[in-house]
């Protein structure tokens, strides 16, 4: 199933739900800094997210519906990253060059990334050895 694209406001609402677990429309609105979007804007957007099967109504307290996220944060991040990478032909290098030129990527970031890549490579090698020993 193709996953729907999410707007900036939809992602901000999801961020509020990921942070709180469950929340009413009013609680989601209060998550935003001033000036906050209107209550009806948040309500409409939450209902759209519900239609996209990204959030669901967990329960009802009096007149307030309590919503919870269905979509996990890491899944949303992967989708967004894939979408961004598509602007760079699916390659990370041009994107990283753009980030560096914009001052958003530092040498410390690159060093941390190298450490992460080395750990991932080590894990892959260890998994390869385990599979090789099992055969």
N, C-alpha and C positions, 0 to 999 in steps of 0.2 A: 504494500500500500504506500503510495506517495504521501509524504508528510507535508502538511501545509507550511507555507512561509509565514513567518511571524514578524509583525511590525515592531518598531521600537517600543511603543506603548505596551503592546502585548508582552514583550520580553520583560519590561519593567514590572508589570503586574505579576508575571510568573516569578520574578525575583522576590517580590513581596510574599508570595505563597511559599516559595522554597525556604525563605527565611523564617516564616511563621508556621509552616506545616498546613494549617487551615486558617481561613479568615473570611469574614463577611466583606461585603462591598465597602462599607464604612471603614473597616480596619485596613483594607487594601488602600483606600484613598488616603488614610492617615500615614501610610508608609512613605508617601511622596513628600518631598520638600515643598515649602511654599515657593511660588504659588502653585497649589495643587490643581490637577485636572478636576473638572466638575464631577460630582457624584454620578450624574447621568452618563457622562463620558466613560467613567470606570465601569459602570453597570453594563452599558452597551458592549464595551470591549470584553468584559468577562463573559457575557452571553455569547459573543462571537467565539471566544476561546472554547466555550462549552460545545458549541456547534462544530468546532474543529477537533473535538475529542482530545483536548489538551488539558482541560480542567473538568471537574465534575462537582456536583452538589453532594456534599458529604452528609449534611443534615439540615434541618430547619429549626431555628429557635425563634419562637413567636413569629414575626413576619420576616425575619432575616434568614436568608439562605447562607450556609457556610460552605465555602468552596475549598477544594484541595487540588493540587496539581496531579495530573496523570503522567505528564511528560517529565522525565528526569532531567535535572540540570545538565548532566554530562552529555545526554543525548541531544539536548538543544544546542549545547556548545559545539558538538561535532557537526551538526547540521549547519550551523552558522559559519563555522570554519570552512566547511566544504563549499558553501555558497561564496564566501570571500575568495577562496582559492580559485574558484571558477573564473574570477575576474583576472587572474594571473595565469591563465592557461593550465590550472591544476597544479602548478609548481610552487613550492615554498620559497625558492631562492629569490625570484623577482619581488615577491611580497616582502620578504625580509629586507631586501635592498631598499624598497619604498619606506619601510618602517625606519630603517637607519637614516635615510635622507630626511625624514620628517622629525628626527630626533627622538623617536619612540623606542628605539632599540639601542642599548648601550653595550659596551664591551663586557660588562658584568653579566648582562642578559645572555650574551653569546657564550660566555664561560659556563654559566649555569645550564644552558642548553646543551653544551658539549658533555657536561656531567650526566645529564639526563639521557642523552643518546648513548653514552658509554654504558650506563646501567641497563638500558633496554637491550643493547647489543649483547651484553653479558647474559641477560635472561634468555634471549633467543638461543644463544649457544648452549646454555645449560639445558633448555628444553630439547634442543636437537640431540644432545648426548643422551638424555633420558629416553627419547624415542628410539634412538639407535641401539641402546642397551636392551630395550624391551623386545626388539625384533629377533 
